[in-house]
Amino acid sequence: MNNVLSLSGLNKTQDIKELKTESFSKIFSGLTLGNSEDIRSWIERLSNNGLIKPLNKKEDKNLIQLTSRRTYKISELNNLPRAEWLVKDILLDGGIATIYGESGSTKSFLAIDLAMNLAIGSEWFGLEVKREMPVIYTALEGFGGVVKRIKGWCKRNEITPDNIFVDHDALLLGDLGSVQGFINSYKAKNFDRGLVIIDTLNMAIPDIEENSAASMSGVISKAKLIAEKLNSTVLIIHHSGKDESKGMRGSSSLKASMDTIIYVKQGSNGSCHWTLEKSKDSECGIGFNYQLKEIVLEIDGEVQKTCTIDALGKMEEGKKKGKLSTNQIRVFNLIKARLMPLNSKQASMDLVIDQCCNLWTEHDKSKRTYDMKNIVASLINKGLLGSGSKDDLHEQIWITDKGMKE
């Protein structure tokens, strides 16, 4: 019996994700049960949205069946649920995200600070956090250091959340059995609607070639499985490549699959900042400055030191934007001239780069493609261009709202 849901034994606060199913793997999650809504009125609302229909079986009125496809007319699209945010305009509820940077760039400090603030429902860098939520911090790299940093955060902020799980066991994103075991363990703890942090991707895929698009697609599908089954957002800590200007290490399919990418940088003077490098549903390019503040702890009678995040505020627009070089201006104008006539105002990144390189005739031909890609990356970091998946198309490039005003 395919696509059948059993309603037997449900209580009035039952969520759609908890329905007992037969031969059914995924339910549309945008229409969950309201706080004061009766289960039967909720079923009626799902039916009105075309998601389910009664099963024609007189002997069991507790069975309903999902319709074959979710299809909408244009007039019905406005009634669909909008994207929900864990952190306003930064982190999507139910999405896949990455924090990346070079080794020692304070990635895990930033991730821990994010995790703790989401656990207590407190704003992060002045950005709205929608609710308190449970957090899993999968410490695959440097478990002791992660524990010390969490203790340091609790001491400084004088609060100890009881909804954070620090996981010390292996999680292999290339092994379905490992991933399913992880999911089952936390479903048994009733983990739901939270944040799952995997630190780091490198330790989660020890035998997988990061530059293989096919292999990384399998890794991402398992990260999405965790997000789906735990009804949560997955945040992966990753490293930049040897050439930091080229972004995250590994296959471009990794970047294309992310809903959010946050780039972390630590300066030579110890100052740090993070930048929203990619967001599918909000404006890219915003960023915040911070520094590390030393905290002294006593652990098992021994005095130890760690650090916590000390937010310094939003990056100044002028500093973030900077003055464009002659080559940056030239490349930006070439890209604008290529994209503006298009109705969608977007196109394949590789195609746009190839076409603009052909028009950049005054530049040394032997360095043209390399320099073009580096300049495009810098324009993305400045928030003038956006890149990534958009409208179900991979590796697109477009001009941001900020770029339109340039």
C-alpha positions in Angstrom: 0.0 0.0 0.0 1.9 3.1 -1.2 1.8 6.6 0.1 -0.6 5.7 3.0 -0.6 7.4 6.4 -2.2 6.0 9.5 -4.0 8.4 11.8 -4.7 5.9 14.5 -3.7 7.0 18.0 -2.7 10.5 17.1 -3.0 13.2 19.7 -3.9 16.9 19.1 -0.3 18.1 19.2 1.0 15.5 16.7 3.4 16.9 14.2 3.4 15.8 10.5 6.9 14.3 10.8 5.7 11.8 13.4 2.9 10.2 11.4 3.2 6.4 11.1 3.8 5.6 7.5 3.7 2.6 5.2 6.0 2.7 2.1 6.3 6.4 2.4 9.5 8.3 2.9 9.0 12.0 2.6 6.1 14.4 3.5 5.8 18.0 2.5 6.9 19.7 5.8 5.6 23.2 5.2 2.1 22.6 6.7 2.7 21.4 10.2 0.0 21.3 12.9 -0.8 24.6 14.4 -0.5 25.1 18.2 -4.3 25.4 18.8 -5.4 23.3 15.8 -7.4 20.1 16.1 -5.9 17.1 14.3 -9.0 16.8 12.1 -9.0 20.4 11.0 -5.3 20.0 10.2 -6.1 17.0 8.0 -8.8 19.1 6.3 -6.2 21.9 5.7 -3.8 19.5 4.1 -6.6 18.2 1.9 -7.5 21.7 0.8 -3.9 22.2 -0.2 -4.1 19.1 -2.4 -1.5 17.2 -0.3 -3.7 14.3 0.8 -7.0 12.6 0.0 -9.1 10.1 2.0 -8.4 6.5 1.1 -11.4 4.8 -0.3 -11.7 2.1 2.4 -14.9 2.1 4.3 -13.5 -0.3 6.9 -10.8 2.1 8.1 -11.6 5.8 8.3 -8.1 6.5 9.9 -6.3 6.0 6.6 -5.5 8.8 4.2 -3.4 8.8 1.0 -1.1 11.4 -0.4 -1.9 12.7 -3.9 0.6 11.7 -6.6 2.2 15.1 -7.1 2.2 18.6 -5.5 1.2 20.9 -8.4 0.2 24.5 -8.1 -1.3 27.2 -10.3 0.4 30.6 -10.3 -2.6 32.0 -8.3 -1.9 29.4 -5.6 1.9 30.0 -5.2 1.3 33.0 -2.8 -0.3 30.6 -0.3 2.8 28.4 0.0 4.8 28.7 3.1 7.8 31.0 2.9 11.3 30.1 3.8 11.8 30.1 7.6 15.1 31.2 9.2 17.0 30.0 12.2 19.1 33.1 12.0 17.4 35.9 10.1 18.7 36.1 6.5 21.6 33.8 7.4 20.7 30.3 8.3 17.6 28.5 6.8 15.5 26.2 8.8 16.0 22.7 7.4 18.9 23.8 5.1 22.4 22.7 4.5 25.2 25.2 5.4 28.9 25.5 5.7 31.4 27.6 7.7 34.8 27.5 6.1 38.2 29.1 6.3 41.8 28.2 6.5 43.2 26.3 9.5 43.3 28.4 12.6 40.8 30.9 11.3 38.5 30.5 14.3 35.9 28.5 12.5 35.0 26.2 15.4 34.9 29.2 17.9 32.4 30.9 15.6 30.4 27.6 15.2 30.3 27.1 19.0 29.1 30.7 19.6 26.4 30.2 17.0 25.3 26.8 18.5 25.1 28.2 22.1 23.1 31.3 21.0 20.7 29.1 19.0 20.3 26.7 22.0 19.2 29.6 24.2 17.3 31.5 21.5 19.4 34.6 21.8 20.3 36.9 18.9 23.6 36.2 17.2 25.7 39.3 16.2 22.5 41.3 16.6 20.7 39.1 14.1 17.3 37.7 15.1 17.2 34.0 16.2 13.7 32.6 15.8 13.5 30.3 18.8 15.4 28.1 21.2 16.4 24.8 19.7 18.4 21.7 20.4 21.9 21.4 19.0 24.1 18.4 18.2 27.8 19.3 18.0 29.6 16.4 16.3 33.2 16.9 17.4 35.1 14.7 15.0 38.2 16.8 15.3 39.7 17.9 18.6 36.9 16.7 21.0 38.8 18.0 24.1 39.2 21.4 22.6 35.6 21.7 21.7 34.6 20.7 25.3 36.9 23.3 26.7 35.5 26.0 24.4 31.9 25.2 25.3 32.8 25.3 29.0 34.5 28.7 28.4 31.4 30.0 26.7 29.2 28.9 29.6 31.5 30.5 32.2 31.7 33.8 30.4 27.9 34.0 29.7 26.9 32.5 33.0 24.4 30.1 31.4 24.6 26.4 30.7 22.1 25.2 28.1 20.7 21.7 28.7 19.7 21.1 25.1 23.2 20.7 23.5 24.6 17.3 22.7 28.3 17.0 22.2 28.9 13.9 20.2 32.2 12.1 20.5 31.6 9.1 18.1 32.4 8.7 14.5 30.0 10.0 11.8 31.0 8.9 8.2 29.1 10.8 5.6 30.2 8.3 3.0 28.6 5.3 4.9 24.8 5.0 4.9 25.0 2.7 7.9 26.9 5.2 10.0 24.5 8.0 9.0 21.5 5.9 9.7 22.9 4.9 13.1 23.5 8.6 13.9 19.9 9.4 12.9 18.4 6.6 14.9 20.4 7.5 18.0 19.0 11.1 18.1 15.5 10.1 17.1 15.5 8.0 20.2 16.4 11.1 22.1 13.4 12.9 20.5 15.8 15.4 18.7 13.7 17.5 16.4 13.8 21.0 14.7 17.3 21.8 15.7 20.9 22.3 14.4 23.4 19.6 13.6 27.0 20.7 13.4 29.6 18.4 11.8 33.2 19.5 12.6 34.9 18.8 10.2 33.9 17.6 6.8 37.5 16.2 6.3 37.1 13.9 9.4 33.6 12.8 8.2 34.9 11.7 4.8 38.3 10.2 5.5 38.3 7.8 2.4 36.5 10.1 -0.1 38.0 12.2 -2.8 36.9 15.8 -2.1 37.4 16.8 -5.8 35.1 14.1 -7.1 31.7 15.5 -8.0 30.1 12.1 -7.9 31.6 11.2 -4.5 30.7 14.6 -3.0 27.1 14.3 -4.3 26.8 11.2 -2.3 28.1 12.9 0.8 25.7 15.8 0.4 22.8 13.5 -0.1 23.6 11.9 3.3 23.9 15.3 5.0 20.4 16.1 3.5 19.1 12.8 4.9 20.2 13.8 8.4 18.5 17.2 7.9 15.3 15.5 6.6 15.0 12.7 9.2 15.9 14.9 12.2 13.8 17.8 10.8 16.8 20.0 11.3 19.5 22.2 9.7 22.9 20.7 9.1 26.0 23.0 9.4 29.3 21.6 8.1 32.7 23.0 9.1 35.1 22.9 6.2 38.5 24.2 5.1 39.5 26.5 2.3 41.8 25.3 -0.5 45.5 26.1 -0.9 44.4 29.2 -2.9 42.0 30.8 -0.5 40.6 33.1 -3.2 39.1 30.1 -4.8 36.9 29.4 -1.8 36.1 26.0 -0.2 38.3 23.0 -0.8 36.9 20.3 -3.1 34.4 19.8 -5.8 32.3 22.7 -7.0 29.2 20.5 -6.4 29.8 21.1 -2.7 29.3 24.8 -3.0 26.4 24.4 -5.4 24.5 22.3 -3.0 24.8 24.7 0.0 21.9 27.0 1.0 24.3 29.1 3.1 28.1 29.6 3.0 29.9 31.6 5.7 33.6 32.5 5.1 35.8 33.1 8.1 39.0 35.0 8.1 41.5 35.9 10.8 43.9 38.8 10.2 47.6 39.0 11.1 46.7 41.3 14.1 44.2 38.8 15.5 41.1 40.6 14.3 38.5 38.3 12.7 35.5 38.6 10.5 32.9 36.4 8.9 31.1 37.1 5.6 28.0 35.6 4.1 29.4 34.4 0.9 26.3 32.6 -0.4 22.7 32.5 0.5 19.9 31.1 -1.7 17.2 33.2 -0.2 18.8 36.5 1.1 21.3 39.1 0.1 25.0 38.0 0.2 28.0 40.0 1.2 27.0 41.1 4.8 29.6 40.4 7.4 30.6 41.0 11.0 33.9 41.7 12.9 34.8 39.9 16.1 37.8 39.0 18.3 38.7 36.2 20.6 38.5 36.9 24.3 40.6 34.7 26.6 38.8 32.8 29.4 40.6 31.0 32.3 39.0 27.7 33.4 39.7 25.2 36.2 39.2 21.7 34.9 39.9 18.7 37.2 41.8 21.0 39.5 44.0 22.3 36.6 44.0 25.9 35.4 43.4 26.0 31.6 42.8 28.7 29.0 40.4 29.0 26.1 38.7 31.7 24.1 35.2 32.9 23.3 33.8 35.2 20.6 33.6 38.9 21.4 31.4 40.5 18.7 32.5 43.9 17.5 29.6 44.7 15.2 28.9 44.8 11.5 31.7 45.4 9.0 31.8 48.9 7.8 30.3 49.3 4.4 33.2 51.3 3.1 35.7 48.9 4.5 33.9 45.8 3.2 33.3 47.3 -0.2 36.7 49.0 -0.6 37.8 50.8 -3.8 37.6 48.7 -6.9 40.8 48.3 -8.9 40.9 49.1 -12.6 40.7 45.4 -13.5 37.8 44.8 -11.0 35.8 47.7 -12.6 36.5 46.3 -16.1 35.5 42.8 -15.2 32.4 44.0 -13.3 31.3 46.1 -16.3 31.8 43.2 -18.7 29.7 40.9 -16.5 27.0 43.5 -16.2 26.9 44.0 -19.9 26.5 40.2 -20.4 23.8 39.7 -17.8 21.6 42.9 -17.9 20.0 42.1 -21.3 18.8 38.7 -20.0 15.3 38.4 -18.5 16.6 36.3 -15.6 19.6 38.5 -15.0 21.6 35.3 -14.4 23.6 32.8 -16.4 26.1 29.9 -16.1 29.2 31.1 -14.3 31.6 29.2 -16.6 29.8 30.5 -19.7 29.9 34.1 -18.5 33.6 33.9 -17.5 34.4 32.4 -21.0 32.5 35.1 -22.8 33.9 37.9 -20.8 37.4 36.6 -21.2 37.0 36.8 -24.9 36.0 40.5 -24.6 38.8 41.4 -22.2 41.3 41.7 -25.0 43.6 44.3 -23.4 44.6 41.8 -20.7 47.4 39.2 -21.1 45.8 36.2 -22.7 47.9 33.7 -20.8 46.5 35.0 -17.4 43.1 36.1 -18.6 41.0 33.2 -17.3 42.9 32.8 -14.0 42.7 36.6 -13.2 39.0 36.7 -14.3 38.1 33.9 -11.9 40.0 35.6 -9.0 38.3 38.9 -9.7 34.9 37.3 -9.9 35.6 35.7 -6.4 36.6 39.2 -5.0 33.4 40.8 -6.4 31.3 38.0 -4.8 33.1 38.7 -1.5 32.3 42.4 -1.9 28.7 41.5 -2.3 28.4 42.9 -5.9 27.9 39.5 -7.5 26.1 36.4 -6.3 26.9 32.8 -7.2 25.6 29.3 -6.6 22.4 27.4 -7.3 19.4 29.4 -8.2 16.1 28.4 -9.7 17.3 24.8 -9.7 20.3 25.7 -11.9 23.8 24.9 -10.7 26.7 27.4 -10.6 24.9 30.5 -11.7 26.2 34.0 -11.4 24.0 37.1 -11.0 24.3 40.8 -10.0 23.1 41.5 -6.5 20.9 44.4 -5.4 24.0 46.1 -4.2 25.8 45.5 -7.5 22.8 47.0 -9.3 23.6 50.3 -7.5 27.3 50.3 -8.2 
